[in-house]
Amino acid sequence: MDALHLFFVFVAGIVVGFINVLAAGGSFLTLAVLIAFGLPPTVANGTNRVGLLIQNSFASLKFYRLKLLDYKFVFIVAPSALAGSILGSYIATHIPDELLKKIIAILMVLISLITIYSPQKFVKTTYSQKKWALMVATFFFIGIYGGFIQAGVGFFIIAASIWGGFGMVEANAIKVLTIVIYTTAVLPMFIFANQVDFVVGFVLGLGSIIGARLAIGVSVKKGDKFIRFALLVLLAAFAVKLLFF
């Protein structure tokens, strides 16, 4: 990529960092931008992990300092998510570019439907955290998805965490630390498969830190409807491009 493209990647990182920390689903936008700028889908999928690791590490630290992060719960479910992510990343690193491109497009459409509503509307907040056995199993399957494609995994982590009894802000904090843990483990698999562009990944990560910093300072509910609507429009447009152009 030339300097102009890297600048747009940096800007995209700001937007995506804001969306991911405030809600979820921003990585679909990242993948679309990286693919549009010439990266093969498999490389875009791997490179995206670098930005996510930087972004979510920063966000995890901020949530911890604000005393909003239940790290004990994360350490219970993260090993299961980690195991699933290794399986998912193995699949991702052995799939043809054109097939992954179609899968990304289809998932864009499916996950974009979720963005119309808040995850709280699909789950109750009265479930007890004592149902950890089921939570561990749930996070294993979430890990498979996260290791495979990552984009949109935040919706599932938030929904599972809320189902476990956490509020939206706490669920967001659980989400970012869980992603840090399994991304640290699976990133080497993408590096070994030569599916990571480090320059693009670091530029994306630097931009996402700014976005994450802005998102943490904003109420989860404030502007949430606008973000979901804007993301829905963008995801639909990028899905059409990937499927038909």
C-alpha positions as CSV (number, residue, x, y, z in Angstrom):
1,M,0.0,0.0,0.0
2,D,1.1,3.6,-0.7
3,A,1.0,6.4,1.9
4,L,-2.5,7.5,0.9
5,H,-3.9,4.0,1.4
6,L,-2.2,3.7,4.8
7,F,-3.7,7.1,5.8
8,F,-7.2,5.7,5.0
9,V,-6.3,2.5,6.9
10,F,-5.4,4.7,9.9
11,V,-8.7,6.6,9.6
12,A,-10.6,3.3,9.3
13,G,-8.8,2.2,12.4
14,I,-10.2,5.1,14.3
15,V,-13.7,4.4,13.2
16,V,-13.4,0.7,13.7
17,G,-11.8,1.1,17.2
18,F,-14.7,3.3,18.2
19,I,-17.4,0.9,16.9
20,N,-15.7,-2.2,18.3
21,V,-15.2,-0.9,21.8
22,L,-18.6,0.8,22.0
23,A,-20.5,-2.1,20.5
24,A,-19.1,-4.7,18.0
25,G,-18.9,-5.6,14.3
26,G,-16.4,-3.0,13.2
27,S,-14.0,-5.6,11.9
28,F,-16.3,-6.3,9.0
29,L,-15.6,-2.7,7.9
30,T,-11.8,-3.3,8.4
31,L,-11.9,-6.4,6.3
32,A,-13.8,-4.7,3.5
33,V,-11.4,-1.7,3.5
34,L,-8.3,-4.0,3.5
35,I,-9.7,-6.1,0.7
36,A,-10.7,-3.0,-1.3
37,F,-7.1,-1.7,-1.0
38,G,-5.7,-4.9,-2.5
39,L,-5.0,-7.3,0.3
40,P,-6.1,-10.9,-0.4
41,P,-9.0,-11.9,1.9
42,T,-6.8,-14.4,3.8
43,V,-4.1,-11.7,4.4
44,A,-6.8,-9.1,5.4
45,N,-8.2,-11.6,7.9
46,G,-4.8,-12.2,9.4
47,T,-3.6,-8.5,9.4
48,N,-6.8,-7.5,11.1
49,R,-5.7,-9.5,14.1
50,V,-2.7,-7.1,14.7
51,G,-4.9,-4.1,14.9
52,L,-7.4,-5.9,17.1
53,L,-4.7,-7.0,19.5
54,I,-3.4,-3.4,19.9
55,Q,-6.9,-2.0,20.2
56,N,-8.3,-4.4,22.7
57,S,-5.1,-4.5,24.8
58,F,-5.5,-0.7,25.3
59,A,-9.2,-1.0,25.9
60,S,-8.8,-3.8,28.5
61,L,-6.3,-1.7,30.4
62,K,-8.7,1.3,30.4
63,F,-11.7,-0.8,31.5
64,Y,-9.6,-2.4,34.3
65,R,-8.5,1.0,35.6
66,L,-12.1,2.1,35.6
67,K,-13.0,-1.0,37.6
68,L,-15.4,-2.2,35.0
69,L,-13.6,-5.4,34.1
70,D,-14.5,-8.7,35.7
71,Y,-11.3,-10.4,34.9
72,K,-12.1,-13.4,37.1
73,F,-15.0,-14.4,34.9
74,V,-12.9,-13.9,31.8
75,F,-10.2,-16.2,33.1
76,I,-12.9,-18.9,33.6
77,V,-14.3,-18.7,30.0
78,A,-11.2,-17.6,28.1
79,P,-9.4,-21.0,28.1
80,S,-12.5,-22.5,26.4
81,A,-12.6,-19.6,23.9
82,L,-8.9,-20.0,23.3
83,A,-9.2,-23.7,22.5
84,G,-12.0,-22.9,20.0
85,S,-10.1,-20.1,18.4
86,I,-7.1,-22.4,17.6
87,L,-9.5,-24.7,15.7
88,G,-11.1,-21.7,14.0
89,S,-7.8,-20.1,12.9
90,Y,-6.6,-23.5,11.6
91,I,-9.6,-23.5,9.3
92,A,-9.1,-19.9,8.3
93,T,-5.5,-20.4,7.3
94,H,-6.3,-23.4,5.1
95,I,-9.2,-21.9,3.1
96,P,-9.0,-20.6,-0.5
97,D,-9.2,-16.8,-0.9
98,E,-12.3,-16.8,-3.1
99,L,-14.2,-19.1,-0.7
100,L,-13.3,-16.9,2.3
101,K,-14.4,-13.8,0.3
102,K,-17.9,-15.3,-0.1
103,I,-18.1,-16.4,3.5
104,I,-17.1,-12.9,4.7
105,A,-19.8,-11.4,2.5
106,I,-22.5,-13.8,3.7
107,L,-21.5,-13.2,7.4
108,M,-21.7,-9.4,6.8
109,V,-25.3,-9.8,5.8
110,L,-26.2,-12.1,8.7
111,I,-24.3,-10.1,11.4
112,S,-25.6,-6.7,10.0
113,L,-29.1,-7.9,10.9
114,I,-28.1,-8.2,14.5
115,T,-26.8,-4.6,14.4
116,I,-30.4,-3.3,14.0
117,Y,-31.1,-4.3,17.6
118,S,-29.1,-4.2,20.8
119,P,-28.0,-7.6,22.0
120,Q,-29.9,-7.0,25.3
121,K,-33.1,-7.5,23.3
122,F,-32.3,-11.1,22.6
123,V,-31.3,-12.2,26.1
124,K,-32.4,-11.7,29.7
125,T,-30.1,-10.1,32.3
126,T,-31.5,-12.2,35.2
127,Y,-29.4,-15.3,34.6
128,S,-26.9,-16.3,37.3
129,Q,-23.2,-16.4,36.8
130,K,-23.2,-19.8,38.5
131,K,-24.2,-21.4,35.2
132,W,-20.6,-21.4,34.2
133,A,-20.5,-24.9,32.7
134,L,-22.9,-23.8,29.9
135,M,-21.0,-20.5,29.6
136,V,-17.7,-22.3,29.1
137,A,-19.3,-24.4,26.3
138,T,-20.8,-21.3,24.7
139,F,-17.4,-19.5,24.7
140,F,-15.8,-22.5,23.0
141,F,-18.0,-22.1,20.0
142,I,-17.6,-18.3,20.1
143,G,-13.8,-19.0,20.0
144,I,-14.2,-21.1,16.9
145,Y,-15.9,-18.2,15.2
146,G,-13.4,-15.7,16.5
147,G,-10.5,-17.7,15.3
148,F,-12.0,-18.3,11.9
149,I,-13.2,-14.8,10.9
150,Q,-13.2,-12.6,14.1
151,A,-15.5,-9.9,12.6
152,G,-18.7,-9.8,14.5
153,V,-17.5,-12.1,17.3
154,G,-18.1,-9.2,19.8
155,F,-21.9,-9.5,19.3
156,F,-21.8,-13.1,20.5
157,I,-19.5,-12.4,23.5
158,I,-21.7,-9.5,24.6
159,A,-24.8,-11.5,24.2
160,A,-23.3,-14.5,26.2
161,S,-22.0,-12.2,28.9
162,I,-25.3,-10.4,29.3
163,W,-27.0,-13.8,29.5
164,G,-24.5,-14.6,32.3
165,G,-25.8,-11.7,34.3
166,F,-23.6,-8.7,33.3
167,G,-24.6,-5.3,32.1
168,M,-23.7,-3.9,28.7
169,V,-20.6,-2.0,29.9
170,E,-19.3,-4.9,31.8
171,A,-20.0,-7.2,28.8
172,N,-18.0,-4.9,26.6
173,A,-15.1,-5.1,29.0
174,I,-15.3,-8.9,29.1
175,K,-15.4,-8.9,25.3
176,V,-12.1,-6.9,24.8
177,L,-10.1,-9.0,27.3
178,T,-11.4,-12.3,25.9
179,I,-10.3,-11.1,22.4
180,V,-6.9,-10.1,23.6
181,I,-6.3,-13.6,25.2
182,Y,-7.2,-15.7,22.2
183,T,-5.8,-13.3,19.6
184,T,-2.4,-13.5,21.3
185,A,-2.5,-17.2,20.8
186,V,-3.8,-17.5,17.2
187,L,-1.9,-14.6,15.7
188,P,1.3,-16.7,15.3
189,M,-0.7,-19.2,13.2
190,F,-1.5,-16.4,10.7
191,I,2.1,-15.2,10.8
192,F,3.3,-18.7,10.1
193,A,0.9,-18.9,7.2
194,N,2.3,-15.6,5.7
195,Q,-1.1,-14.0,6.1
196,V,-0.1,-10.9,8.1
197,D,1.0,-7.5,6.7
198,F,2.6,-6.0,9.8
199,V,2.9,-2.4,8.5
200,V,-0.8,-2.2,7.7
201,G,-1.6,-4.0,10.9
202,F,0.3,-1.5,13.1
203,V,-1.2,1.5,11.3
204,L,-4.6,0.0,11.8
205,G,-3.8,-0.6,15.5
206,L,-2.6,3.0,16.1
207,G,-5.8,4.4,14.6
208,S,-7.9,2.0,16.6
209,I,-6.3,3.2,19.9
210,I,-7.7,6.6,19.2
211,G,-11.1,5.2,18.4
212,A,-11.1,3.0,21.5
213,R,-10.2,6.0,23.7
214,L,-13.1,8.0,22.3
215,A,-15.5,5.1,22.7
216,I,-14.6,4.4,26.4
217,G,-15.4,8.0,27.2
218,V,-18.9,7.8,25.6
219,S,-21.9,6.2,27.2
220,V,-22.8,2.8,25.6
221,K,-26.4,3.9,24.9
222,K,-25.6,7.4,23.7
223,G,-25.4,7.3,19.9
224,D,-25.8,3.5,19.8
225,K,-28.7,3.6,17.4
226,F,-26.9,5.8,15.0
227,I,-23.8,3.6,15.0
228,R,-25.9,0.5,14.3
229,F,-27.8,2.1,11.5
230,A,-24.6,3.5,9.8
231,L,-22.8,0.2,10.2
232,L,-25.8,-1.7,8.7
233,V,-25.7,0.5,5.6
234,L,-21.9,0.1,5.2
235,L,-22.0,-3.7,5.7
236,A,-24.8,-4.1,3.2
237,A,-22.8,-2.0,0.6
238,F,-19.6,-4.0,1.2
239,A,-21.4,-7.3,1.1
240,V,-22.8,-6.5,-2.3
241,K,-19.4,-5.5,-3.5
242,L,-17.8,-8.7,-2.3
243,L,-20.5,-10.9,-3.7
244,F,-21.0,-9.4,-7.1
245,F,-17.9,-7.2,-8.0
